[in-house]
Amino acid sequence: MTEIHQVYECEICGNIVEVLHAGEGDLVCCGQDMELTVKTP
């Protein structure tokens, strides 16, 4: 589950995503799960 203001990055292409609306599921880019790089405070 994602939380607001978490930041995810794709290790393949470098896309970066900031979560604006929390939700269920995983963030996927280039066929693999994106890596959480910044947790919410």
mmCIF file of the N, C-alpha and C atoms, coordinates in Angstrom:
data_MODEL
# 
_entry.id   MODEL 
# 
loop_
_atom_site.group_PDB 
_atom_site.id 
_atom_site.type_symbol 
_atom_site.label_atom_id 
_atom_site.label_alt_id 
_atom_site.label_comp_id 
_atom_site.label_asym_id 
_atom_site.label_entity_id 
_atom_site.label_seq_id 
_atom_site.pdbx_PDB_ins_code 
_atom_site.Cartn_x 
_atom_site.Cartn_y 
_atom_site.Cartn_z 
_atom_site.occupancy 
_atom_site.B_iso_or_equiv 
_atom_site.pdbx_formal_charge 
_atom_site.auth_seq_id 
_atom_site.auth_comp_id 
_atom_site.auth_asym_id 
_atom_site.auth_atom_id 
_atom_site.pdbx_PDB_model_num 
ATOM 1   N N  . MET A 1 1  ? 0.842  -1.185 0.000   1.00 0.00 ? 1  MET A N  1 
ATOM 2   C CA . MET A 1 1  ? 0.000  0.000  0.000   1.00 0.00 ? 1  MET A CA 1 
ATOM 3   C C  . MET A 1 1  ? 0.887  1.249  0.000   1.00 0.00 ? 1  MET A C  1 
ATOM 4   N N  . THR A 1 2  ? 0.562  2.177  -0.846  1.00 0.00 ? 2  THR A N  1 
ATOM 5   C CA . THR A 1 2  ? 1.317  3.425  -0.914  1.00 0.00 ? 2  THR A CA 1 
ATOM 6   C C  . THR A 1 2  ? 0.756  4.436  0.084   1.00 0.00 ? 2  THR A C  1 
ATOM 7   N N  . GLU A 1 3  ? 1.608  5.383  0.474   1.00 0.00 ? 3  GLU A N  1 
ATOM 8   C CA . GLU A 1 3  ? 1.205  6.461  1.363   1.00 0.00 ? 3  GLU A CA 1 
ATOM 9   C C  . GLU A 1 3  ? 1.540  7.795  0.700   1.00 0.00 ? 3  GLU A C  1 
ATOM 10  N N  . ILE A 1 4  ? 0.777  8.817  1.052   1.00 0.00 ? 4  ILE A N  1 
ATOM 11  C CA . ILE A 1 4  ? 0.967  10.147 0.468   1.00 0.00 ? 4  ILE A CA 1 
ATOM 12  C C  . ILE A 1 4  ? 2.402  10.625 0.690   1.00 0.00 ? 4  ILE A C  1 
ATOM 13  N N  . HIS A 1 5  ? 2.987  11.219 -0.325  1.00 0.00 ? 5  HIS A N  1 
ATOM 14  C CA . HIS A 1 5  ? 4.322  11.830 -0.369  1.00 0.00 ? 5  HIS A CA 1 
ATOM 15  C C  . HIS A 1 5  ? 5.477  10.833 -0.411  1.00 0.00 ? 5  HIS A C  1 
ATOM 16  N N  . GLN A 1 6  ? 5.188  9.537  -0.537  1.00 0.00 ? 6  GLN A N  1 
ATOM 17  C CA . GLN A 1 6  ? 6.275  8.607  -0.769  1.00 0.00 ? 6  GLN A CA 1 
ATOM 18  C C  . GLN A 1 6  ? 6.800  8.835  -2.179  1.00 0.00 ? 6  GLN A C  1 
ATOM 19  N N  . VAL A 1 7  ? 8.080  8.573  -2.384  1.00 0.00 ? 7  VAL A N  1 
ATOM 20  C CA . VAL A 1 7  ? 8.701  8.744  -3.692  1.00 0.00 ? 7  VAL A CA 1 
ATOM 21  C C  . VAL A 1 7  ? 9.266  7.394  -4.130  1.00 0.00 ? 7  VAL A C  1 
ATOM 22  N N  . TYR A 1 8  ? 8.917  6.992  -5.352  1.00 0.00 ? 8  TYR A N  1 
ATOM 23  C CA . TYR A 1 8  ? 9.367  5.730  -5.920  1.00 0.00 ? 8  TYR A CA 1 
ATOM 24  C C  . TYR A 1 8  ? 10.185 6.012  -7.169  1.00 0.00 ? 8  TYR A C  1 
ATOM 25  N N  . GLU A 1 9  ? 11.180 5.146  -7.443  1.00 0.00 ? 9  GLU A N  1 
ATOM 26  C CA . GLU A 1 9  ? 12.014 5.306  -8.623  1.00 0.00 ? 9  GLU A CA 1 
ATOM 27  C C  . GLU A 1 9  ? 12.153 3.974  -9.354  1.00 0.00 ? 9  GLU A C  1 
ATOM 28  N N  . CYS A 1 10 ? 12.121 4.039  -10.681 1.00 0.00 ? 10 CYS A N  1 
ATOM 29  C CA . CYS A 1 10 ? 12.355 2.863  -11.516 1.00 0.00 ? 10 CYS A CA 1 
ATOM 30  C C  . CYS A 1 10 ? 13.863 2.684  -11.651 1.00 0.00 ? 10 CYS A C  1 
ATOM 31  N N  . GLU A 1 11 ? 14.351 1.494  -11.305 1.00 0.00 ? 11 GLU A N  1 
ATOM 32  C CA . GLU A 1 11 ? 15.792 1.234  -11.390 1.00 0.00 ? 11 GLU A CA 1 
ATOM 33  C C  . GLU A 1 11 ? 16.266 1.022  -12.824 1.00 0.00 ? 11 GLU A C  1 
ATOM 34  N N  . ILE A 1 12 ? 15.343 0.838  -13.767 1.00 0.00 ? 12 ILE A N  1 
ATOM 35  C CA . ILE A 1 12 ? 15.724 0.624  -15.166 1.00 0.00 ? 12 ILE A CA 1 
ATOM 36  C C  . ILE A 1 12 ? 15.821 1.954  -15.923 1.00 0.00 ? 12 ILE A C  1 
ATOM 37  N N  . CYS A 1 13 ? 14.739 2.734  -15.926 1.00 0.00 ? 13 CYS A N  1 
ATOM 38  C CA . CYS A 1 13 ? 14.715 3.948  -16.749 1.00 0.00 ? 13 CYS A CA 1 
ATOM 39  C C  . CYS A 1 13 ? 14.877 5.242  -15.950 1.00 0.00 ? 13 CYS A C  1 
ATOM 40  N N  . GLY A 1 14 ? 14.765 5.167  -14.627 1.00 0.00 ? 14 GLY A N  1 
ATOM 41  C CA . GLY A 1 14 ? 14.955 6.356  -13.806 1.00 0.00 ? 14 GLY A CA 1 
ATOM 42  C C  . GLY A 1 14 ? 13.711 7.191  -13.566 1.00 0.00 ? 14 GLY A C  1 
ATOM 43  N N  . ASN A 1 15 ? 12.540 6.756  -14.061 1.00 0.00 ? 15 ASN A N  1 
ATOM 44  C CA . ASN A 1 15 ? 11.313 7.493  -13.778 1.00 0.00 ? 15 ASN A CA 1 
ATOM 45  C C  . ASN A 1 15 ? 11.128 7.621  -12.269 1.00 0.00 ? 15 ASN A C  1 
ATOM 46  N N  . ILE A 1 16 ? 10.645 8.793  -11.833 1.00 0.00 ? 16 ILE A N  1 
ATOM 47  C CA . ILE A 1 16 ? 10.401 9.044  -10.417 1.00 0.00 ? 16 ILE A CA 1 
ATOM 48  C C  . ILE A 1 16 ? 8.939  9.437  -10.249 1.00 0.00 ? 16 ILE A C  1 
ATOM 49  N N  . VAL A 1 17 ? 8.288  8.858  -9.225  1.00 0.00 ? 17 VAL A N  1 
ATOM 50  C CA . VAL A 1 17 ? 6.868  9.092  -8.966  1.00 0.00 ? 17 VAL A CA 1 
ATOM 51  C C  . VAL A 1 17 ? 6.686  9.494  -7.511  1.00 0.00 ? 17 VAL A C  1 
ATOM 52  N N  . GLU A 1 18 ? 5.925  10.574 -7.260  1.00 0.00 ? 18 GLU A N  1 
ATOM 53  C CA . GLU A 1 18 ? 5.533  10.933 -5.899  1.00 0.00 ? 18 GLU A CA 1 
ATOM 54  C C  . GLU A 1 18 ? 4.055  10.605 -5.753  1.00 0.00 ? 18 GLU A C  1 
ATOM 55  N N  . VAL A 1 19 ? 3.703  9.944  -4.663  1.00 0.00 ? 19 VAL A N  1 
ATOM 56  C CA . VAL A 1 19 ? 2.322  9.521  -4.427  1.00 0.00 ? 19 VAL A CA 1 
ATOM 57  C C  . VAL A 1 19 ? 1.502  10.725 -3.948  1.00 0.00 ? 19 VAL A C  1 
ATOM 58  N N  . LEU A 1 20 ? 0.414  11.019 -4.672  1.00 0.00 ? 20 LEU A N  1 
ATOM 59  C CA . LEU A 1 20 ? -0.487 12.105 -4.297  1.00 0.00 ? 20 LEU A CA 1 
ATOM 60  C C  . LEU A 1 20 ? -1.753 11.585 -3.646  1.00 0.00 ? 20 LEU A C  1 
ATOM 61  N N  . HIS A 1 21 ? -2.146 10.351 -3.978  1.00 0.00 ? 21 HIS A N  1 
ATOM 62  C CA . HIS A 1 21 ? -3.319 9.696  -3.407  1.00 0.00 ? 21 HIS A CA 1 
ATOM 63  C C  . HIS A 1 21 ? -2.912 8.293  -3.002  1.00 0.00 ? 21 HIS A C  1 
ATOM 64  N N  . ALA A 1 22 ? -3.008 7.975  -1.704  1.00 0.00 ? 22 ALA A N  1 
ATOM 65  C CA . ALA A 1 22 ? -2.647 6.648  -1.211  1.00 0.00 ? 22 ALA A CA 1 
ATOM 66  C C  . ALA A 1 22 ? -3.591 5.607  -1.794  1.00 0.00 ? 22 ALA A C  1 
ATOM 67  N N  . GLY A 1 23 ? -3.076 4.391  -1.981  1.00 0.00 ? 23 GLY A N  1 
ATOM 68  C CA . GLY A 1 23 ? -3.916 3.342  -2.535  1.00 0.00 ? 23 GLY A CA 1 
ATOM 69  C C  . GLY A 1 23 ? -3.300 1.973  -2.389  1.00 0.00 ? 23 GLY A C  1 
ATOM 70  N N  . GLU A 1 24 ? -4.069 0.973  -2.788  1.00 0.00 ? 24 GLU A N  1 
ATOM 71  C CA . GLU A 1 24 ? -3.637 -0.416 -2.758  1.00 0.00 ? 24 GLU A CA 1 
ATOM 72  C C  . GLU A 1 24 ? -2.810 -0.724 -3.997  1.00 0.00 ? 24 GLU A C  1 
ATOM 73  N N  . GLY A 1 25 ? -2.057 -1.800 -3.935  1.00 0.00 ? 25 GLY A N  1 
ATOM 74  C CA . GLY A 1 25 ? -1.323 -2.259 -5.102  1.00 0.00 ? 25 GLY A CA 1 
ATOM 75  C C  . GLY A 1 25 ? 0.116  -1.771 -5.126  1.00 0.00 ? 25 GLY A C  1 
ATOM 76  N N  . ASP A 1 26 ? 0.826  -2.152 -6.187  1.00 0.00 ? 26 ASP A N  1 
ATOM 77  C CA . ASP A 1 26 ? 2.229  -1.823 -6.339  1.00 0.00 ? 26 ASP A CA 1 
ATOM 78  C C  . ASP A 1 26 ? 2.403  -0.891 -7.533  1.00 0.00 ? 26 ASP A C  1 
ATOM 79  N N  . LEU A 1 27 ? 3.409  -0.026 -7.463  1.00 0.00 ? 27 LEU A N  1 
ATOM 80  C CA . LEU A 1 27 ? 3.757  0.819  -8.600  1.00 0.00 ? 27 LEU A CA 1 
ATOM 81  C C  . LEU A 1 27 ? 4.748  0.043  -9.461  1.00 0.00 ? 27 LEU A C  1 
ATOM 82  N N  . VAL A 1 28 ? 4.449  -0.038 -10.770 1.00 0.00 ? 28 VAL A N  1 
ATOM 83  C CA . VAL A 1 28 ? 5.255  -0.833 -11.683 1.00 0.00 ? 28 VAL A CA 1 
ATOM 84  C C  . VAL A 1 28 ? 5.687  0.026  -12.863 1.00 0.00 ? 28 VAL A C  1 
ATOM 85  N N  . CYS A 1 29 ? 6.951  -0.121 -13.262 1.00 0.00 ? 29 CYS A N  1 
ATOM 86  C CA . CYS A 1 29 ? 7.488  0.574  -14.423 1.00 0.00 ? 29 CYS A CA 1 
ATOM 87  C C  . CYS A 1 29 ? 8.476  -0.375 -15.085 1.00 0.00 ? 29 CYS A C  1 
ATOM 88  N N  . CYS A 1 30 ? 8.522  -0.394 -16.407 1.00 0.00 ? 30 CYS A N  1 
ATOM 89  C CA . CYS A 1 30 ? 9.442  -1.252 -17.166 1.00 0.00 ? 30 CYS A CA 1 
ATOM 90  C C  . CYS A 1 30 ? 9.300  -2.718 -16.759 1.00 0.00 ? 30 CYS A C  1 
ATOM 91  N N  . GLY A 1 31 ? 8.108  -3.131 -16.354 1.00 0.00 ? 31 GLY A N  1 
ATOM 92  C CA . GLY A 1 31 ? 7.838  -4.530 -16.038 1.00 0.00 ? 31 GLY A CA 1 
ATOM 93  C C  . GLY A 1 31 ? 8.285  -4.991 -14.666 1.00 0.00 ? 31 GLY A C  1 
ATOM 94  N N  . GLN A 1 32 ? 8.734  -4.071 -13.806 1.00 0.00 ? 32 GLN A N  1 
ATOM 95  C CA . GLN A 1 32 ? 9.123  -4.478 -12.453 1.00 0.00 ? 32 GLN A CA 1 
ATOM 96  C C  . GLN A 1 32 ? 8.628  -3.464 -11.433 1.00 0.00 ? 32 GLN A C  1 
ATOM 97  N N  . ASP A 1 33 ? 8.514  -3.893 -10.166 1.00 0.00 ? 33 ASP A N  1 
ATOM 98  C CA . ASP A 1 33 ? 8.080  -2.993 -9.105  1.00 0.00 ? 33 ASP A CA 1 
ATOM 99  C C  . ASP A 1 33 ? 9.065  -1.844 -8.951  1.00 0.00 ? 33 ASP A C  1 
ATOM 100 N N  . MET A 1 34 ? 8.527  -0.644 -8.721  1.00 0.00 ? 34 MET A N  1 
ATOM 101 C CA . MET A 1 34 ? 9.379  0.519  -8.474  1.00 0.00 ? 34 MET A CA 1 
ATOM 102 C C  . MET A 1 34 ? 9.886  0.456  -7.036  1.00 0.00 ? 34 MET A C  1 
ATOM 103 N N  . GLU A 1 35 ? 11.059 1.033  -6.800  1.00 0.00 ? 35 GLU A N  1 
ATOM 104 C CA . GLU A 1 35 ? 11.685 1.010  -5.482  1.00 0.00 ? 35 GLU A CA 1 
ATOM 105 C C  . GLU A 1 35 ? 11.319 2.269  -4.691  1.00 0.00 ? 35 GLU A C  1 
ATOM 106 N N  . LEU A 1 36 ? 10.932 2.088  -3.434  1.00 0.00 ? 36 LEU A N  1 
ATOM 107 C CA . LEU A 1 36 ? 10.642 3.205  -2.545  1.00 0.00 ? 36 LEU A CA 1 
ATOM 108 C C  . LEU A 1 36 ? 11.958 3.892  -2.197  1.00 0.00 ? 36 LEU A C  1 
ATOM 109 N N  . THR A 1 37 ? 12.064 5.200  -2.476  1.00 0.00 ? 37 THR A N  1 
ATOM 110 C CA . THR A 1 37 ? 13.311 5.916  -2.196  1.00 0.00 ? 37 THR A CA 1 
ATOM 111 C C  . THR A 1 37 ? 13.156 6.909  -1.054  1.00 0.00 ? 37 THR A C  1 
ATOM 112 N N  . VAL A 1 38 ? 11.946 7.460  -0.856  1.00 0.00 ? 38 VAL A N  1 
ATOM 113 C CA . VAL A 1 38 ? 11.715 8.409  0.241   1.00 0.00 ? 38 VAL A CA 1 
ATOM 114 C C  . VAL A 1 38 ? 10.438 8.002  0.948   1.00 0.00 ? 38 VAL A C  1 
ATOM 115 N N  . LYS A 1 39 ? 10.550 7.755  2.270   1.00 0.00 ? 39 LYS A N  1 
ATOM 116 C CA . LYS A 1 39 ? 9.384  7.411  3.074   1.00 0.00 ? 39 LYS A CA 1 
ATOM 117 C C  . LYS A 1 39 ? 8.759  8.677  3.626   1.00 0.00 ? 39 LYS A C  1 
ATOM 118 N N  . THR A 1 40 ? 7.490  8.589  3.977   1.00 0.00 ? 40 THR A N  1 
ATOM 119 C CA . THR A 1 40 ? 6.810  9.732  4.584   1.00 0.00 ? 40 THR A CA 1 
ATOM 120 C C  . THR A 1 40 ? 7.343  9.946  5.999   1.00 0.00 ? 40 THR A C  1 
ATOM 121 N N  . PRO A 1 41 ? 7.416  11.184 6.422   1.00 0.00 ? 41 PRO A N  1 
ATOM 122 C CA . PRO A 1 41 ? 7.948  11.484 7.771   1.00 0.00 ? 41 PRO A CA 1 
ATOM 123 C C  . PRO A 1 41 ? 7.030  10.981 8.866   1.00 0.00 ? 41 PRO A C  1 
# 
